[in-house]
């Protein structure tokens, strides 16, 4: 079997083509795909928990108490529009660090206060005294 001969390349002119000149100014940058996080998304009572929230809750054994508090929020506030957790460190007194449950409701101020009182009463009844200061509700 004999090898196939390829045609000789045609000599290029030293003058660049007009098409190449107009395209040369535009380059397409490759898009960087979003990297999927290799860390598992942690949840407390169905809410996403940041690493700070998760670590603090684990360190102080707050997960079941946070689940209780979130359940009480959902039962006490009728027009709940959003709810999320944050870690609130105290720079001067580390023993005052805590987790805040942020909620937004669509109720009037008067109705919101009434619902908060109902929540607070049940919170005191169902969450042990030794961890109550580590969980706070912020509502607006």
C-alpha positions as a printed NumPy array, in Angstrom:
array([[  0.   ,   0.   ,   0.   ],
       [  1.457,   3.324,  -0.96 ],
       [  1.124,   6.421,   1.156],
       [ -1.219,   9.08 ,  -0.057],
       [  0.366,  12.362,  -1.072],
       [ -1.205,  15.493,   0.221],
       [ -1.287,  18.602,  -1.922],
       [  1.299,  21.246,  -1.193],
       [ -0.028,  24.214,   0.798],
       [ -0.65 ,  27.321,  -1.195],
       [  1.643,  30.207,  -0.348],
       [ -0.081,  32.894,   1.654],
       [  0.077,  36.494,   0.714],
       [  1.786,  38.832,   3.131],
       [ -1.273,  41.051,   3.11 ],
       [ -3.871,  40.021,   5.769],
       [ -7.412,  39.494,   4.584],
       [-10.003,  42.124,   5.365],
       [-12.191,  39.587,   7.114],
       [ -9.41 ,  38.627,   9.455],
       [ -8.714,  42.243,  10.274],
       [-12.273,  43.035,  11.316],
       [-12.619,  39.874,  13.374],
       [ -9.264,  40.258,  15.063],
       [-10.54 ,  42.966,  17.398],
       [-13.164,  40.695,  18.902],
       [-12.321,  37.745,  21.057],
       [-14.631,  35.474,  22.916],
       [-13.616,  34.692,  26.437],
       [-14.532,  31.243,  27.559],
       [-17.178,  31.275,  30.237],
       [-16.141,  29.773,  33.484],
       [-18.77 ,  27.335,  34.629],
       [-20.069,  27.852,  38.116],
       [-18.279,  25.528,  40.414],
       [-20.598,  23.312,  42.324],
       [-19.923,  23.49 ,  45.979],
       [-18.415,  20.319,  47.264],
       [-19.761,  21.078,  50.711],
       [-23.121,  19.775,  51.696],
       [-25.822,  22.361,  52.33 ],
       [-26.842,  21.982,  55.925],
       [-30.357,  22.693,  57.089],
       [-31.941,  23.327,  60.44 ],
       [-35.734,  23.012,  60.532],
       [-35.728,  23.155,  56.73 ],
       [-33.812,  26.448,  56.639],
       [-30.369,  26.739,  55.097],
       [-27.712,  27.054,  57.796],
       [-24.431,  28.795,  57.008],
       [-21.222,  27.23 ,  58.282],
       [-21.168,  29.728,  61.164],
       [-24.748,  28.946,  62.174],
       [-24.164,  25.198,  61.88 ],
       [-20.922,  25.233,  63.892],
       [-22.405,  27.374,  66.668],
       [-25.567,  25.263,  66.824],
       [-23.515,  22.055,  67.016],
       [-21.119,  23.446,  69.625],
       [-23.972,  24.522,  71.91 ],
       [-26.34 ,  21.654,  71.033],
       [-28.978,  24.054,  69.736],
       [-30.281,  22.167,  66.694],
       [-33.353,  20.615,  68.358],
       [-34.117,  23.901,  70.126],
       [-33.781,  25.88 ,  66.893],
       [-36.137,  23.405,  65.248],
       [-38.626,  24.033,  68.053],
       [-38.23 ,  27.812,  67.75 ],
       [-38.71 ,  27.761,  63.962],
       [-41.791,  25.555,  64.347],
       [-43.201,  28.012,  66.903],
       [-42.539,  30.907,  64.527],
       [-44.385,  29.139,  61.713],
       [-47.301,  28.354,  64.021],
       [-47.476,  31.811,  65.636],
       [-47.073,  34.186,  62.695],
       [-49.854,  33.825,  60.123],
       [-48.537,  35.942,  57.239],
       [-44.914,  34.801,  57.231],
       [-43.17 ,  36.092,  54.101],
       [-39.552,  35.105,  54.737],
       [-37.499,  33.356,  57.384],
       [-33.758,  32.724,  57.69 ],
       [-31.028,  32.134,  60.276],
       [-27.862,  34.107,  60.994],
       [-25.059,  33.832,  63.524],
       [-24.613,  36.942,  65.667],
       [-21.244,  37.069,  67.418],
       [-20.675,  39.551,  70.209],
       [-17.143,  40.959,  69.808],
       [-16.849,  41.914,  73.47 ],
       [-18.638,  39.063,  75.251],
       [-18.394,  35.649,  73.518],
       [-20.916,  34.174,  75.965],
       [-23.507,  36.514,  74.393],
       [-23.091,  35.023,  70.895],
       [-26.273,  33.609,  69.436],
       [-28.373,  32.653,  66.445],
       [-31.011,  35.028,  65.167],
       [-34.187,  33.868,  63.454],
       [-35.097,  36.654,  61.026],
       [-38.686,  36.816,  59.857],
       [-40.696,  39.178,  57.711],
       [-44.45 ,  39.251,  58.056],
       [-47.228,  41.043,  56.242],
       [-49.225,  41.785,  59.379],
       [-49.938,  45.156,  60.919],
       [-47.721,  46.232,  63.799],
       [-50.507,  45.589,  66.303],
       [-51.174,  42.099,  64.95 ],
       [-47.431,  41.342,  64.762],
       [-47.024,  42.262,  68.439],
       [-49.925,  40.004,  69.389],
       [-48.421,  37.113,  67.437],
       [-44.986,  37.767,  68.959],
       [-46.423,  37.556,  72.479],
       [-48.002,  34.193,  71.625],
       [-44.661,  32.996,  70.214],
       [-42.68 ,  34.23 ,  73.233],
       [-44.983,  32.516,  75.712],
       [-44.65 ,  29.173,  73.908],
       [-40.883,  29.691,  73.429],
       [-40.434,  30.087,  77.192],
       [-42.513,  26.962,  77.808],
       [-40.824,  24.725,  75.22 ],
       [-37.164,  25.825,  75.049],
       [-34.936,  25.122,  78.074],
       [-33.786,  28.144,  80.059],
       [-30.073,  27.364,  79.588],
       [-30.247,  27.83 ,  75.792],
       [-32.887,  30.559,  75.453],
       [-30.3  ,  33.35 ,  75.447],
       [-28.577,  31.761,  72.426],
       [-31.699,  32.019,  70.209],
       [-33.241,  35.361,  69.297],
       [-36.166,  36.345,  67.076],
       [-35.929,  39.444,  64.907],
       [-39.133,  40.364,  63.115],
       [-40.249,  43.133,  60.829]])
